[in-house]
């Protein structure tokens, strides 16, 4: 299942919509900011029923 989440870029501070695929369980992956194009690390936590528990984003250089 794909969910849409509004996230704030940790570099430029702009908000953008990101699509999260919760069908694969908890994940760690990179996605570029749609505004400044810098790489953001996404950490998604999904429970055993496929519900999104949390989304954490960090700068690539943290």
PyMOL Python script that loads the backbone (N, CA, C, O; Angstrom):
from pymol import cmd

cmd.read_pdbstr("""\
ATOM      1  N   UNK A   1       0.847  -1.174   0.000  1.00  0.00           N
ATOM      2  CA  UNK A   1       0.000   0.000   0.000  1.00  0.00           C
ATOM      3  C   UNK A   1       0.901   1.248   0.000  1.00  0.00           C
ATOM      4  O   UNK A   1       1.890   1.317   0.729  1.00  0.00           O
ATOM      5  N   UNK A   2       0.541   2.204  -0.814  1.00  0.00           N
ATOM      6  CA  UNK A   2       1.269   3.460  -0.924  1.00  0.00           C
ATOM      7  C   UNK A   2       0.523   4.548  -0.154  1.00  0.00           C
ATOM      8  O   UNK A   2      -0.671   4.759  -0.364  1.00  0.00           O
ATOM      9  N   UNK A   3       1.234   5.232   0.736  1.00  0.00           N
ATOM     10  CA  UNK A   3       0.676   6.361   1.485  1.00  0.00           C
ATOM     11  C   UNK A   3       1.392   7.633   1.075  1.00  0.00           C
ATOM     12  O   UNK A   3       2.571   7.599   0.723  1.00  0.00           O
ATOM     13  N   UNK A   4       0.695   8.745   1.119  1.00  0.00           N
ATOM     14  CA  UNK A   4       1.304  10.043   0.839  1.00  0.00           C
ATOM     15  C   UNK A   4       1.481  10.789   2.154  1.00  0.00           C
ATOM     16  O   UNK A   4       0.552  10.894   2.956  1.00  0.00           O
ATOM     17  N   UNK A   5       2.687  11.305   2.362  1.00  0.00           N
ATOM     18  CA  UNK A   5       3.016  11.992   3.609  1.00  0.00           C
ATOM     19  C   UNK A   5       3.695  13.319   3.271  1.00  0.00           C
ATOM     20  O   UNK A   5       4.563  13.376   2.401  1.00  0.00           O
ATOM     21  N   UNK A   6       3.297  14.372   3.959  1.00  0.00           N
ATOM     22  CA  UNK A   6       3.968  15.656   3.816  1.00  0.00           C
ATOM     23  C   UNK A   6       5.183  15.660   4.735  1.00  0.00           C
ATOM     24  O   UNK A   6       5.064  15.410   5.935  1.00  0.00           O
ATOM     25  N   UNK A   7       6.350  15.946   4.168  1.00  0.00           N
ATOM     26  CA  UNK A   7       7.588  15.976   4.946  1.00  0.00           C
ATOM     27  C   UNK A   7       8.296  17.307   4.728  1.00  0.00           C
ATOM     28  O   UNK A   7       8.094  17.981   3.718  1.00  0.00           O
ATOM     29  N   UNK A   8       9.120  17.666   5.687  1.00  0.00           N
ATOM     30  CA  UNK A   8       9.884  18.911   5.596  1.00  0.00           C
ATOM     31  C   UNK A   8      11.347  18.573   5.368  1.00  0.00           C
ATOM     32  O   UNK A   8      11.938  17.811   6.132  1.00  0.00           O
ATOM     33  N   UNK A   9      11.930  19.133   4.328  1.00  0.00           N
ATOM     34  CA  UNK A   9      13.321  18.870   3.987  1.00  0.00           C
ATOM     35  C   UNK A   9      14.225  19.376   5.112  1.00  0.00           C
ATOM     36  O   UNK A   9      14.099  20.528   5.529  1.00  0.00           O
ATOM     37  N   UNK A  10      15.137  18.529   5.610  1.00  0.00           N
ATOM     38  CA  UNK A  10      16.046  18.964   6.669  1.00  0.00           C
ATOM     39  C   UNK A  10      17.148  19.906   6.183  1.00  0.00           C
ATOM     40  O   UNK A  10      17.906  20.440   6.993  1.00  0.00           O
ATOM     41  N   UNK A  11      17.242  20.113   4.877  1.00  0.00           N
ATOM     42  CA  UNK A  11      18.234  21.043   4.319  1.00  0.00           C
ATOM     43  C   UNK A  11      17.617  22.417   4.076  1.00  0.00           C
ATOM     44  O   UNK A  11      18.052  23.409   4.660  1.00  0.00           O
ATOM     45  N   UNK A  12      16.612  22.472   3.220  1.00  0.00           N
ATOM     46  CA  UNK A  12      16.064  23.766   2.793  1.00  0.00           C
ATOM     47  C   UNK A  12      14.824  24.183   3.576  1.00  0.00           C
ATOM     48  O   UNK A  12      14.416  25.343   3.508  1.00  0.00           O
ATOM     49  N   UNK A  13      14.217  23.257   4.319  1.00  0.00           N
ATOM     50  CA  UNK A  13      13.060  23.583   5.135  1.00  0.00           C
ATOM     51  C   UNK A  13      11.728  23.596   4.406  1.00  0.00           C
ATOM     52  O   UNK A  13      10.692  23.859   5.016  1.00  0.00           O
ATOM     53  N   UNK A  14      11.740  23.316   3.113  1.00  0.00           N
ATOM     54  CA  UNK A  14      10.496  23.309   2.340  1.00  0.00           C
ATOM     55  C   UNK A  14       9.731  22.004   2.556  1.00  0.00           C
ATOM     56  O   UNK A  14      10.331  20.948   2.754  1.00  0.00           O
ATOM     57  N   UNK A  15       8.411  22.086   2.515  1.00  0.00           N
ATOM     58  CA  UNK A  15       7.561  20.907   2.613  1.00  0.00           C
ATOM     59  C   UNK A  15       7.299  20.359   1.217  1.00  0.00           C
ATOM     60  O   UNK A  15       7.159  21.115   0.255  1.00  0.00           O
ATOM     61  N   UNK A  16       7.235  19.031   1.120  1.00  0.00           N
ATOM     62  CA  UNK A  16       6.865  18.381  -0.129  1.00  0.00           C
ATOM     63  C   UNK A  16       6.169  17.065   0.196  1.00  0.00           C
ATOM     64  O   UNK A  16       6.303  16.539   1.300  1.00  0.00           O
ATOM     65  N   UNK A  17       5.432  16.544  -0.764  1.00  0.00           N
ATOM     66  CA  UNK A  17       4.712  15.288  -0.597  1.00  0.00           C
ATOM     67  C   UNK A  17       5.615  14.125  -1.015  1.00  0.00           C
ATOM     68  O   UNK A  17       6.257  14.160  -2.065  1.00  0.00           O
ATOM     69  N   UNK A  18       5.648  13.106  -0.174  1.00  0.00           N
ATOM     70  CA  UNK A  18       6.438  11.915  -0.475  1.00  0.00           C
ATOM     71  C   UNK A  18       5.514  10.705  -0.446  1.00  0.00           C
ATOM     72  O   UNK A  18       4.599  10.636   0.375  1.00  0.00           O
ATOM     73  N   UNK A  19       5.753   9.759  -1.337  1.00  0.00           N
ATOM     74  CA  UNK A  19       4.984   8.517  -1.366  1.00  0.00           C
ATOM     75  C   UNK A  19       5.739   7.445  -0.595  1.00  0.00           C
ATOM     76  O   UNK A  19       6.905   7.170  -0.880  1.00  0.00           O
ATOM     77  N   UNK A  20       5.069   6.841   0.384  1.00  0.00           N
ATOM     78  CA  UNK A  20       5.690   5.826   1.224  1.00  0.00           C
ATOM     79  C   UNK A  20       5.053   4.473   0.923  1.00  0.00           C
ATOM     80  O   UNK A  20       3.831   4.334   0.967  1.00  0.00           O
ATOM     81  N   UNK A  21       5.877   3.486   0.620  1.00  0.00           N
ATOM     82  CA  UNK A  21       5.397   2.130   0.351  1.00  0.00           C
ATOM     83  C   UNK A  21       5.481   1.327   1.641  1.00  0.00           C
ATOM     84  O   UNK A  21       6.569   0.910   2.040  1.00  0.00           O
ATOM     85  N   UNK A  22       4.351   1.107   2.293  1.00  0.00           N
ATOM     86  CA  UNK A  22       4.344   0.386   3.565  1.00  0.00           C
ATOM     87  C   UNK A  22       4.139  -1.126   3.368  1.00  0.00           C
ATOM     88  O   UNK A  22       4.156  -1.880   4.341  1.00  0.00           O
ATOM     89  N   UNK A  23       3.950  -1.564   2.138  1.00  0.00           N
ATOM     90  CA  UNK A  23       3.712  -2.985   1.880  1.00  0.00           C
ATOM     91  C   UNK A  23       4.956  -3.846   2.108  1.00  0.00           C
ATOM     92  O   UNK A  23       4.846  -5.062   2.263  1.00  0.00           O
ATOM     93  N   UNK A  24       6.124  -3.229   2.130  1.00  0.00           N
ATOM     94  CA  UNK A  24       7.373  -3.975   2.332  1.00  0.00           C
ATOM     95  C   UNK A  24       7.848  -3.948   3.775  1.00  0.00           C
ATOM     96  O   UNK A  24       8.952  -4.406   4.067  1.00  0.00           O
ATOM     97  N   UNK A  25       7.044  -3.425   4.673  1.00  0.00           N
ATOM     98  CA  UNK A  25       7.441  -3.353   6.080  1.00  0.00           C
ATOM     99  C   UNK A  25       8.327  -2.148   6.347  1.00  0.00           C
ATOM    100  O   UNK A  25       8.400  -1.222   5.539  1.00  0.00           O
ATOM    101  N   UNK A  26       8.997  -2.172   7.492  1.00  0.00           N
ATOM    102  CA  UNK A  26       9.877  -1.068   7.885  1.00  0.00           C
ATOM    103  C   UNK A  26      11.050  -0.981   6.917  1.00  0.00           C
ATOM    104  O   UNK A  26      11.571  -1.999   6.461  1.00  0.00           O
ATOM    105  N   UNK A  27      11.461   0.256   6.607  1.00  0.00           N
ATOM    106  CA  UNK A  27      12.510   0.458   5.612  1.00  0.00           C
ATOM    107  C   UNK A  27      13.407   1.637   5.969  1.00  0.00           C
ATOM    108  O   UNK A  27      13.051   2.502   6.769  1.00  0.00           O
ATOM    109  N   UNK A  28      14.573   1.638   5.352  1.00  0.00           N
ATOM    110  CA  UNK A  28      15.488   2.784   5.344  1.00  0.00           C
ATOM    111  C   UNK A  28      15.879   2.992   3.893  1.00  0.00           C
ATOM    112  O   UNK A  28      16.350   2.064   3.236  1.00  0.00           O
ATOM    113  N   UNK A  29      15.685   4.218   3.383  1.00  0.00           N
ATOM    114  CA  UNK A  29      16.008   4.478   1.984  1.00  0.00           C
ATOM    115  C   UNK A  29      16.277   5.966   1.774  1.00  0.00           C
ATOM    116  O   UNK A  29      15.933   6.797   2.615  1.00  0.00           O
ATOM    117  N   UNK A  30      16.893   6.286   0.647  1.00  0.00           N
ATOM    118  CA  UNK A  30      17.192   7.662   0.263  1.00  0.00           C
ATOM    119  C   UNK A  30      16.157   8.164  -0.726  1.00  0.00           C
ATOM    120  O   UNK A  30      15.682   7.419  -1.583  1.00  0.00           O
ATOM    121  N   UNK A  31      15.816   9.436  -0.595  1.00  0.00           N
ATOM    122  CA  UNK A  31      14.971  10.122  -1.568  1.00  0.00           C
ATOM    123  C   UNK A  31      15.471  11.560  -1.653  1.00  0.00           C
ATOM    124  O   UNK A  31      15.783  12.170  -0.630  1.00  0.00           O
ATOM    125  N   UNK A  32      15.550  12.097  -2.853  1.00  0.00           N
ATOM    126  CA  UNK A  32      15.994  13.476  -3.018  1.00  0.00           C
ATOM    127  C   UNK A  32      14.849  14.445  -2.738  1.00  0.00           C
ATOM    128  O   UNK A  32      13.696  14.174  -3.073  1.00  0.00           O
ATOM    129  N   UNK A  33      15.183  15.577  -2.120  1.00  0.00           N
ATOM    130  CA  UNK A  33      14.209  16.640  -1.908  1.00  0.00           C
ATOM    131  C   UNK A  33      13.749  17.147  -3.271  1.00  0.00           C
ATOM    132  O   UNK A  33      14.566  17.367  -4.165  1.00  0.00           O
ATOM    133  N   UNK A  34      12.443  17.331  -3.426  1.00  0.00           N
ATOM    134  CA  UNK A  34      11.900  17.806  -4.696  1.00  0.00           C
ATOM    135  C   UNK A  34      12.201  19.273  -4.939  1.00  0.00           C
ATOM    136  O   UNK A  34      12.040  19.759  -6.058  1.00  0.00           O
ATOM    137  N   UNK A  35      12.639  19.992  -3.898  1.00  0.00           N
ATOM    138  CA  UNK A  35      12.919  21.417  -4.037  1.00  0.00           C
ATOM    139  C   UNK A  35      14.416  21.670  -4.254  1.00  0.00           C
ATOM    140  O   UNK A  35      14.803  22.300  -5.238  1.00  0.00           O
ATOM    141  N   UNK A  36      15.261  21.177  -3.329  1.00  0.00           N
ATOM    142  CA  UNK A  36      16.697  21.478  -3.421  1.00  0.00           C
ATOM    143  C   UNK A  36      17.538  20.310  -3.943  1.00  0.00           C
ATOM    144  O   UNK A  36      18.742  20.461  -4.155  1.00  0.00           O
ATOM    145  N   UNK A  37      16.915  19.155  -4.150  1.00  0.00           N
ATOM    146  CA  UNK A  37      17.546  17.966  -4.751  1.00  0.00           C
ATOM    147  C   UNK A  37      18.622  17.306  -3.879  1.00  0.00           C
ATOM    148  O   UNK A  37      19.388  16.480  -4.375  1.00  0.00           O
ATOM    149  N   UNK A  38      18.690  17.649  -2.614  1.00  0.00           N
ATOM    150  CA  UNK A  38      19.659  16.993  -1.729  1.00  0.00           C
ATOM    151  C   UNK A  38      19.088  15.667  -1.225  1.00  0.00           C
ATOM    152  O   UNK A  38      17.873  15.516  -1.098  1.00  0.00           O
ATOM    153  N   UNK A  39      19.987  14.693  -0.933  1.00  0.00           N
ATOM    154  CA  UNK A  39      19.526  13.364  -0.502  1.00  0.00           C
ATOM    155  C   UNK A  39      19.070  13.368   0.955  1.00  0.00           C
ATOM    156  O   UNK A  39      19.763  13.875   1.837  1.00  0.00           O
ATOM    157  N   UNK A  40      17.896  12.793   1.187  1.00  0.00           N
ATOM    158  CA  UNK A  40      17.318  12.682   2.518  1.00  0.00           C
ATOM    159  C   UNK A  40      17.193  11.198   2.835  1.00  0.00           C
ATOM    160  O   UNK A  40      16.785  10.412   1.979  1.00  0.00           O
ATOM    161  N   UNK A  41      17.541  10.809   4.059  1.00  0.00           N
ATOM    162  CA  UNK A  41      17.364   9.432   4.499  1.00  0.00           C
ATOM    163  C   UNK A  41      16.002   9.319   5.180  1.00  0.00           C
ATOM    164  O   UNK A  41      15.700  10.064   6.112  1.00  0.00           O
ATOM    165  N   UNK A  42      15.196   8.392   4.711  1.00  0.00           N
ATOM    166  CA  UNK A  42      13.883   8.114   5.294  1.00  0.00           C
ATOM    167  C   UNK A  42      13.962   6.823   6.098  1.00  0.00           C
ATOM    168  O   UNK A  42      14.504   5.823   5.625  1.00  0.00           O
ATOM    169  N   UNK A  43      13.427   6.844   7.303  1.00  0.00           N
ATOM    170  CA  UNK A  43      13.280   5.659   8.136  1.00  0.00           C
ATOM    171  C   UNK A  43      11.786   5.496   8.394  1.00  0.00           C
ATOM    172  O   UNK A  43      11.173   6.347   9.040  1.00  0.00           O
ATOM    173  N   UNK A  44      11.200   4.423   7.902  1.00  0.00           N
ATOM    174  CA  UNK A  44       9.779   4.176   8.135  1.00  0.00           C
ATOM    175  C   UNK A  44       9.625   2.943   9.013  1.00  0.00           C
ATOM    176  O   UNK A  44      10.290   1.928   8.805  1.00  0.00           O
ATOM    177  N   UNK A  45       8.744   3.045   9.993  1.00  0.00           N
ATOM    178  CA  UNK A  45       8.410   1.911  10.850  1.00  0.00           C
ATOM    179  C   UNK A  45       6.971   1.509  10.565  1.00  0.00           C
ATOM    180  O   UNK A  45       6.054   2.330  10.593  1.00  0.00           O
ATOM    181  N   UNK A  46       6.802   0.211  10.289  1.00  0.00           N
ATOM    182  CA  UNK A  46       5.496  -0.341   9.948  1.00  0.00           C
ATOM    183  C   UNK A  46       5.234  -1.528  10.882  1.00  0.00           C
ATOM    184  O   UNK A  46       6.128  -2.337  11.127  1.00  0.00           O
ATOM    185  N   UNK A  47       4.012  -1.627  11.400  1.00  0.00           N
ATOM    186  CA  UNK A  47       3.697  -2.747  12.281  1.00  0.00           C
ATOM    187  C   UNK A  47       3.387  -4.002  11.465  1.00  0.00           C
ATOM    188  O   UNK A  47       3.393  -3.968  10.235  1.00  0.00           O
ATOM    189  N   UNK A  48       3.116  -5.116  12.165  1.00  0.00           N
ATOM    190  CA  UNK A  48       2.901  -6.403  11.499  1.00  0.00           C
ATOM    191  C   UNK A  48       1.614  -6.446  10.672  1.00  0.00           C
ATOM    192  O   UNK A  48       1.433  -7.345   9.851  1.00  0.00           O
ATOM    193  N   UNK A  49       0.724  -5.481  10.886  1.00  0.00           N
ATOM    194  CA  UNK A  49      -0.513  -5.406  10.094  1.00  0.00           C
ATOM    195  C   UNK A  49      -0.370  -4.474   8.884  1.00  0.00           C
ATOM    196  O   UNK A  49      -1.314  -4.314   8.110  1.00  0.00           O
ATOM    197  N   UNK A  50       0.797  -3.866   8.724  1.00  0.00           N
ATOM    198  CA  UNK A  50       1.029  -2.983   7.589  1.00  0.00           C
ATOM    199  C   UNK A  50       0.666  -1.533   7.831  1.00  0.00           C
ATOM    200  O   UNK A  50       0.617  -0.743   6.888  1.00  0.00           O
ATOM    201  N   UNK A  51       0.410  -1.167   9.088  1.00  0.00           N
ATOM    202  CA  UNK A  51       0.089   0.224   9.414  1.00  0.00           C
ATOM    203  C   UNK A  51       1.369   1.006   9.691  1.00  0.00           C
ATOM    204  O   UNK A  51       2.275   0.518  10.367  1.00  0.00           O
ATOM    205  N   UNK A  52       1.428   2.208   9.166  1.00  0.00           N
ATOM    206  CA  UNK A  52       2.589   3.074   9.364  1.00  0.00           C
ATOM    207  C   UNK A  52       2.609   3.573  10.804  1.00  0.00           C
ATOM    208  O   UNK A  52       1.640   4.171  11.272  1.00  0.00           O
ATOM    209  N   UNK A  53       3.714   3.326  11.504  1.00  0.00           N
ATOM    210  CA  UNK A  53       3.871   3.768  12.889  1.00  0.00           C
ATOM    211  C   UNK A  53       4.588   5.100  12.973  1.00  0.00           C
ATOM    212  O   UNK A  53       4.191   5.974  13.744  1.00  0.00           O
ATOM    213  N   UNK A  54       5.656   5.264  12.175  1.00  0.00           N
ATOM    214  CA  UNK A  54       6.407   6.516  12.229  1.00  0.00           C
ATOM    215  C   UNK A  54       7.242   6.699  10.972  1.00  0.00           C
ATOM    216  O   UNK A  54       7.575   5.742  10.272  1.00  0.00           O
ATOM    217  N   UNK A  55       7.567   7.957  10.710  1.00  0.00           N
ATOM    218  CA  UNK A  55       8.468   8.328   9.625  1.00  0.00           C
ATOM    219  C   UNK A  55       9.483   9.294  10.215  1.00  0.00           C
ATOM    220  O   UNK A  55       9.113  10.306  10.810  1.00  0.00           O
ATOM    221  N   UNK A  56      10.754   8.982  10.052  1.00  0.00           N
ATOM    222  CA  UNK A  56      11.826   9.863  10.509  1.00  0.00           C
ATOM    223  C   UNK A  56      12.682  10.203   9.302  1.00  0.00           C
ATOM    224  O   UNK A  56      13.017   9.328   8.503  1.00  0.00           O
ATOM    225  N   UNK A  57      13.032  11.465   9.172  1.00  0.00           N
ATOM    226  CA  UNK A  57      13.902  11.873   8.070  1.00  0.00           C
ATOM    227  C   UNK A  57      15.138  12.542   8.644  1.00  0.00           C
ATOM    228  O   UNK A  57      15.077  13.221   9.668  1.00  0.00           O
ATOM    229  N   UNK A  58      16.258  12.338   7.968  1.00  0.00           N
ATOM    230  CA  UNK A  58      17.526  12.938   8.386  1.00  0.00           C
ATOM    231  C   UNK A  58      18.303  13.389   7.159  1.00  0.00           C
ATOM    232  O   UNK A  58      18.090  12.928   6.038  1.00  0.00           O
ATOM    233  N   UNK A  59      19.205  14.304   7.428  1.00  0.00           N
ATOM    234  CA  UNK A  59      20.153  14.728   6.395  1.00  0.00           C
ATOM    235  C   UNK A  59      21.110  13.595   6.097  1.00  0.00           C
ATOM    236  O   UNK A  59      21.384  12.765   6.965  1.00  0.00           O
ATOM    237  N   UNK A  60      21.610  13.553   4.903  1.00  0.00           N
ATOM    238  CA  UNK A  60      22.592  12.546   4.512  1.00  0.00           C
ATOM    239  C   UNK A  60      23.909  12.739   5.261  1.00  0.00           C
ATOM    240  O   UNK A  60      24.650  11.776   5.459  1.00  0.00           O
ATOM    241  N   UNK A  61      24.209  13.960   5.677  1.00  0.00           N
ATOM    242  CA  UNK A  61      25.489  14.248   6.333  1.00  0.00           C
ATOM    243  C   UNK A  61      25.402  14.278   7.854  1.00  0.00           C
ATOM    244  O   UNK A  61      26.335  14.738   8.511  1.00  0.00           O
ATOM    245  N   UNK A  62      24.292  13.794   8.431  1.00  0.00           N
ATOM    246  CA  UNK A  62      24.178  13.700   9.899  1.00  0.00           C
ATOM    247  C   UNK A  62      24.845  12.461  10.423  1.00  0.00           C
ATOM    248  O   UNK A  62      24.846  12.224  11.631  1.00  0.00           O
TER     249      UNK A  62
END
""", "prot")
cmd.dss("prot")
cmd.show_as("cartoon", "prot")
cmd.util.cbc("prot")
cmd.orient("prot")
